[in-house]
Amino acid sequence: MLFRDAVVFALAAPFMVLALPDERMTEEVAVLHRAVFERDFARPFLDEKAGRELGLRYIDGRGVKRNQTTACGLLFLAAGAAAMTARDQDAIDAGQHAFNEYCAGRFQSNEETEEFSRVLCGTMGPDAQIFQLEPGAWVEISPKGVIIDRPSGRMRHSLPSCGRQYVFARHISVDNVASQPPARHLIETLSWRSDKVEQGWRRTLEWLVMEIIDSRLEVRVAETLMREDGSQWPTPPIPTPYKGGALFAETPNGTIRWRFDTNPPRTGTIGR
């Protein structure tokens, strides 16, 4: 694969990958993530050595959750950075060799190519889960997005926005108070996002609620839950008030009331 022409657009954009979202990440691995993803973006190319080492760790599962698609995205970017910036042929050859050794022959199907593109974009996570909506109908939440599978057909929806590290996702069935019409189905996610500020980095925890309507997926709530200074490597724990997601209940008039047990409580409604 030729890297020089293909990677310029990707190397200049910040993106995230899903790592182990808890204290198991060692400082050594966290340093690699910061070197790759929280670099000074005035310098458009990542450190090819850090990118290659991190990619190999995702191949082997050393200190991160094993994920070949994430690994190949990192090795692709590292090889591209080497081709654009390295001053010696050995560094260029090492980058292309690592990508060819572990990733040759992959990304031949449309689905593989699309998943690889999400790594370059930074839309990684959440872990794959499948839930039943009703008899014969299912929803899958995964790095591929949200897939709604009904007898009438299968529809895939991308998760919003590049540059997000999804750390929580679930399906919620909210029973209708009057039992008619059927229950409403929601998808809830939490994601970390990093922004460069004058004194370093600031992390943001963002909350998203989408509703499944037939085979459509509509965003119903999108809120920033918190901002604080600091890196997101190692991945910060979800603060206690938000861990596990919000509480949802339908009201007699058909709206859905949501609530986080913060002080004071954080509440809102989702219309009919």
C-alpha positions as semicolon CSV with decimal commas, in nm:
position;residue;x (nm);y (nm);z (nm)
1;M;0,000;0,000;0,000
2;L;0,116;0,352;-0,078
3;F;0,094;0,580;0,223
4;R;0,217;0,923;0,116
5;D;-0,096;1,030;-0,075
6;A;-0,351;0,848;0,140
7;V;-0,269;0,964;0,489
8;V;-0,220;1,340;0,474
9;F;-0,587;1,412;0,550
10;A;-0,598;1,162;0,837
11;L;-0,272;1,252;1,004
12;A;-0,376;1,610;1,063
13;A;-0,703;1,523;1,245
14;P;-0,725;1,432;1,616
15;F;-0,893;1,102;1,695
16;M;-0,937;0,855;1,977
17;V;-0,936;0,481;2,022
18;L;-1,111;0,271;2,282
19;A;-0,864;0,154;2,543
20;L;-0,916;-0,023;2,873
21;P;-1,147;0,222;3,054
22;D;-1,013;0,158;3,401
23;E;-0,706;0,159;3,621
24;R;-0,550;-0,145;3,451
25;M;-0,376;0,078;3,194
26;T;-0,017;0,126;3,301
27;E;0,157;0,462;3,286
28;E;0,381;0,324;3,010
29;V;0,078;0,256;2,789
30;A;-0,087;0,586;2,887
31;V;0,226;0,774;2,777
32;L;0,202;0,611;2,433
33;H;-0,162;0,716;2,399
34;R;-0,081;1,072;2,501
35;A;0,210;1,085;2,256
36;V;-0,015;0,974;1,971
37;F;-0,350;1,137;2,051
38;E;-0,271;1,438;2,267
39;R;0,020;1,578;2,076
40;D;0,048;1,940;1,972
41;F;-0,161;1,950;1,656
42;A;0,041;2,242;1,525
43;R;0,268;1,949;1,437
44;P;0,044;1,748;1,201
45;F;0,228;1,417;1,206
46;L;0,229;1,177;1,498
47;D;0,542;1,019;1,643
48;E;0,580;0,719;1,415
49;K;0,766;0,513;1,677
50;A;0,496;0,567;1,940
51;G;0,222;0,496;1,685
52;R;0,390;0,176;1,570
53;E;0,450;0,054;1,927
54;L;0,090;0,127;2,024
55;G;-0,038;-0,049;1,712
56;L;0,165;-0,359;1,796
57;R;0,023;-0,354;2,149
58;Y;-0,330;-0,358;2,007
59;I;-0,226;-0,656;1,793
60;D;-0,101;-0,850;2,097
61;G;-0,335;-0,715;2,365
62;R;-0,044;-0,589;2,576
63;G;-0,193;-0,342;2,821
64;V;-0,491;-0,264;2,595
65;K;-0,790;-0,457;2,468
66;R;-0,684;-0,656;2,161
67;N;-0,831;-0,503;1,845
68;Q;-0,680;-0,564;1,503
69;T;-0,880;-0,291;1,331
70;T;-0,753;-0,032;1,579
71;A;-0,404;-0,177;1,546
72;C;-0,407;-0,150;1,168
73;G;-0,534;0,207;1,184
74;L;-0,245;0,301;1,411
75;L;0,011;0,112;1,200
76;F;-0,127;0,279;0,888
77;L;-0,090;0,625;1,041
78;A;0,255;0,544;1,182
79;A;0,373;0,419;0,844
80;G;0,234;0,729;0,677
81;A;0,405;0,955;0,929
82;A;0,735;0,777;0,869
83;A;0,695;0,812;0,492
84;M;0,626;1,186;0,528
85;T;0,879;1,281;0,795
86;A;1,150;1,016;0,843
87;R;1,497;1,105;0,723
88;D;1,627;0,751;0,686
89;Q;1,497;0,465;0,476
90;D;1,515;0,218;0,767
91;A;1,239;0,405;0,954
92;I;1,023;0,416;0,641
93;D;1,078;0,045;0,577
94;A;1,000;-0,044;0,940
95;G;0,668;0,138;0,925
96;Q;0,554;-0,021;0,601
97;H;0,681;-0,365;0,709
98;A;0,474;-0,358;1,030
99;F;0,158;-0,260;0,841
100;N;0,213;-0,518;0,566
101;E;0,292;-0,797;0,814
102;Y;-0,022;-0,761;1,024
103;C;-0,272;-0,591;0,795
104;A;-0,209;-0,714;0,439
105;G;-0,522;-0,861;0,285
106;R;-0,759;-0,694;0,530
107;F;-1,015;-0,427;0,448
108;Q;-1,124;-0,590;0,124
109;S;-1,498;-0,583;0,198
110;N;-1,704;-0,265;0,224
111;E;-1,774;-0,334;0,592
112;E;-1,405;-0,382;0,674
113;T;-1,312;-0,066;0,483
114;E;-1,580;0,133;0,662
115;E;-1,467;0,008;1,003
116;F;-1,106;0,095;0,920
117;S;-1,215;0,445;0,817
118;R;-1,379;0,490;1,157
119;V;-1,044;0,420;1,322
120;L;-0,881;0,693;1,113
121;C;-1,171;0,924;1,199
122;G;-1,156;0,831;1,566
123;T;-1,506;0,692;1,619
124;M;-1,406;0,390;1,825
125;G;-1,614;0,186;2,064
126;P;-1,842;0,094;2,224
127;D;-1,807;-0,278;2,287
128;A;-2,045;-0,490;2,079
129;Q;-2,383;-0,568;2,236
130;I;-2,708;-0,714;2,094
131;F;-3,054;-0,651;2,242
132;Q;-3,402;-0,773;2,149
133;L;-3,650;-0,497;2,072
134;E;-3,949;-0,727;2,034
135;P;-4,003;-1,075;1,887
136;G;-3,815;-1,090;1,557
137;A;-3,649;-0,748;1,597
138;W;-3,302;-0,675;1,734
139;V;-3,060;-0,388;1,777
140;E;-2,680;-0,419;1,775
141;I;-2,456;-0,149;1,924
142;S;-2,089;-0,177;1,829
143;P;-1,797;0,014;1,673
144;K;-1,984;-0,034;1,343
145;G;-2,262;0,190;1,476
146;V;-2,621;0,102;1,561
147;I;-2,776;-0,172;1,348
148;I;-3,155;-0,216;1,362
149;D;-3,263;-0,558;1,237
150;R;-3,634;-0,606;1,168
151;P;-3,826;-0,853;0,948
152;S;-3,871;-0,567;0,702
153;G;-3,496;-0,518;0,665
154;R;-3,166;-0,426;0,824
155;M;-3,056;-0,063;0,869
156;R;-2,719;0,062;0,994
157;H;-2,666;0,406;1,150
158;S;-2,329;0,560;1,232
159;L;-2,262;0,691;1,580
160;P;-2,229;1,071;1,577
161;S;-1,904;1,261;1,539
162;C;-1,539;1,176;1,499
163;G;-1,290;1,202;1,783
164;R;-1,497;1,028;2,050
165;Q;-1,403;0,750;2,289
166;Y;-1,726;0,569;2,371
167;V;-1,704;0,424;2,722
168;F;-2,067;0,331;2,788
169;A;-2,366;0,226;2,577
170;R;-2,694;0,050;2,643
171;H;-3,048;-0,005;2,517
172;I;-3,342;0,108;2,733
173;S;-3,701;-0,006;2,686
174;V;-3,941;0,248;2,840
175;D;-4,287;0,098;2,896
176;N;-4,583;0,303;2,789
177;V;-4,792;0,405;3,090
178;A;-5,119;0,322;2,913
179;S;-4,973;0,006;2,750
180;Q;-5,066;0,146;2,410
181;P;-4,876;0,199;2,184
182;P;-4,576;-0,036;2,243
183;A;-4,272;0,051;2,452
184;R;-4,031;0,316;2,331
185;H;-3,670;0,210;2,267
186;L;-3,373;0,433;2,348
187;I;-2,997;0,403;2,293
188;E;-2,785;0,583;2,554
189;T;-2,410;0,650;2,526
190;L;-2,136;0,825;2,723
191;S;-1,818;0,935;2,551
192;W;-1,500;1,125;2,636
193;R;-1,365;1,390;2,404
194;S;-1,040;1,590;2,437
195;D;-0,977;1,951;2,337
196;K;-0,648;2,140;2,329
197;V;-0,650;2,448;2,551
198;E;-0,383;2,705;2,626
199;Q;-0,253;2,529;2,937
200;G;-0,276;2,171;2,810
201;W;-0,577;1,945;2,756
202;R;-0,937;1,951;2,874
203;R;-1,157;1,643;2,872
204;T;-1,533;1,647;2,823
205;L;-1,787;1,379;2,914
206;E;-2,073;1,385;2,666
207;W;-2,412;1,215;2,695
208;L;-2,626;1,113;2,399
209;V;-2,974;0,961;2,385
210;M;-3,118;0,834;2,056
211;E;-3,460;0,683;1,993
212;I;-3,535;0,390;1,763
213;I;-3,845;0,469;1,557
214;D;-3,923;0,185;1,314
215;S;-3,581;0,152;1,145
216;R;-3,480;0,513;1,202
217;L;-3,250;0,641;1,476
218;E;-3,319;0,994;1,597
219;V;-3,109;1,197;1,842
220;R;-3,332;1,309;2,130
221;V;-3,084;1,448;2,386
222;A;-2,718;1,558;2,353
223;E;-2,559;1,720;2,657
224;T;-2,216;1,791;2,801
225;L;-2,218;1,645;3,152
226;M;-1,882;1,776;3,271
227;R;-1,556;1,941;3,168
228;E;-1,229;1,924;3,356
229;D;-0,864;1,985;3,291
230;G;-0,644;1,685;3,227
231;S;-0,565;1,399;2,995
232;Q;-0,797;1,111;2,924
233;W;-0,509;0,865;2,921
234;P;-0,549;0,646;3,113
235;T;-0,921;0,657;3,040
236;P;-1,090;0,830;3,335
237;P;-1,359;0,644;3,527
238;I;-1,714;0,759;3,468
239;P;-1,810;0,982;3,765
240;T;-2,046;0,811;4,010
241;P;-2,360;1,018;3,931
242;Y;-2,336;0,922;3,564
243;K;-2,210;0,565;3,594
244;G;-2,475;0,326;3,467
245;G;-2,661;0,597;3,278
246;A;-2,973;0,798;3,355
247;L;-3,304;0,690;3,505
248;F;-3,590;0,695;3,254
249;A;-3,967;0,686;3,309
250;E;-4,262;0,766;3,085
251;T;-4,523;1,010;3,211
252;P;-4,901;0,987;3,163
253;N;-4,887;1,243;2,881
254;G;-4,647;1,024;2,682
255;T;-4,323;1,214;2,739
256;I;-4,019;1,046;2,893
257;R;-3,861;1,199;3,203
258;W;-3,489;1,142;3,261
259;R;-3,283;1,205;3,572
260;F;-2,925;1,188;3,702
261;D;-2,884;1,180;4,081
262;T;-2,647;1,474;4,095
263;N;-2,672;1,752;4,354
264;P;-2,899;1,918;4,258
265;P;-3,059;1,649;4,041
266;R;-3,009;1,687;3,668
267;T;-3,340;1,628;3,491
268;G;-3,514;1,674;3,160
269;T;-3,780;1,535;2,928
270;I;-3,799;1,369;2,588
271;G;-4,104;1,461;2,386
272;R;-4,350;1,220;2,233
